[in-house]
Amino acid sequence: MKKKRRYLTATMPDGYVKTIGPTTDAFTHYWRIVAELENGKTEVFWGHSRSLAEARKKRIATEEAARMRGWKSYAFEIVELVETPA
């Protein structure tokens, strides 16, 4: 049986919208890291996961990355993905 291709959309608290797809993967959550660097610039990292637990594990890696890269500060956010029409 052929898997259905679908689009998944994440809406972040600040209003940023990210659409993923078309995909047949079973992604459920989108995560984003906004890191403030020592020089005042900002870097953004993002990804998607197959469960909330998997997304939450990224927070531990983020803490380590902040120390290794010398980030001044960072915000880590997770939101649920919602299936949207093509």
C-alpha positions as CSV (number, residue, x, y, z in Angstrom):
1,M,0.0,0.0,0.0
2,K,1.3,3.4,-1.0
3,K,1.8,5.9,1.8
4,K,0.0,9.2,1.5
5,R,2.2,12.3,0.9
6,R,1.2,15.2,3.2
7,Y,2.3,18.6,4.3
8,L,3.1,19.3,7.9
9,T,3.0,22.8,9.4
10,A,4.5,24.2,12.6
11,T,3.5,27.6,14.0
12,M,5.9,29.0,16.5
13,P,4.9,31.2,19.4
14,D,6.4,34.3,17.7
15,G,4.3,33.6,14.6
16,Y,7.0,32.0,12.4
17,V,5.4,29.3,10.2
18,K,7.4,26.4,8.8
19,T,5.9,23.9,6.3
20,I,7.5,20.5,5.7
21,G,6.6,18.3,2.7
22,P,5.4,16.7,0.8
23,T,6.5,13.8,3.1
24,T,5.4,10.3,4.0
25,D,7.4,10.4,7.3
26,A,5.6,10.2,10.6
27,F,6.9,13.5,12.0
28,T,4.9,14.8,14.9
29,H,6.9,17.8,16.3
30,Y,9.1,20.6,15.1
31,W,11.9,22.1,17.2
32,R,13.9,25.3,16.9
33,I,17.0,26.7,18.6
34,V,17.6,30.5,18.3
35,A,21.1,31.1,19.6
36,E,22.6,34.5,20.4
37,L,26.3,34.6,19.7
38,E,28.9,36.6,21.6
39,N,29.3,39.0,18.7
40,G,25.6,39.8,18.8
41,K,24.6,37.8,15.8
42,T,21.9,35.1,15.8
43,E,22.0,31.5,14.5
44,V,18.9,29.4,14.0
45,F,18.9,25.6,14.1
46,W,15.7,23.5,13.5
47,G,14.5,20.0,12.9
48,H,11.6,17.7,13.2
49,S,11.0,14.5,15.1
50,R,8.8,11.5,15.3
51,S,7.7,12.1,18.9
52,L,7.7,14.7,21.6
53,A,10.1,12.6,23.6
54,E,12.6,12.5,20.7
55,A,12.3,16.3,20.3
56,R,12.8,16.9,24.1
57,K,16.1,14.9,23.9
58,K,17.4,17.7,21.6
59,R,17.3,20.1,24.6
60,I,20.1,18.1,26.3
61,A,22.2,18.3,23.2
62,T,21.4,22.1,23.0
63,E,22.8,22.7,26.5
64,E,26.1,21.0,25.4
65,A,26.2,22.9,22.1
66,A,25.7,26.2,24.0
67,R,28.8,25.5,26.2
68,M,30.9,24.2,23.3
69,R,30.1,27.1,21.0
70,G,30.0,29.8,23.6
71,W,26.5,31.1,22.9
72,K,25.6,34.1,25.0
73,S,22.0,32.8,25.3
74,Y,19.5,30.6,23.4
75,A,15.9,29.7,23.2
76,F,14.7,26.1,22.6
77,E,11.1,25.6,21.4
78,I,9.0,22.6,20.4
79,V,5.6,22.7,18.7
80,E,3.3,20.0,17.4
81,L,3.1,19.6,13.6
82,V,-0.3,19.9,12.0
83,E,-1.2,18.3,8.7
84,T,-2.2,21.0,6.2
85,P,-3.6,20.8,2.6
86,A,-1.1,21.0,-0.3
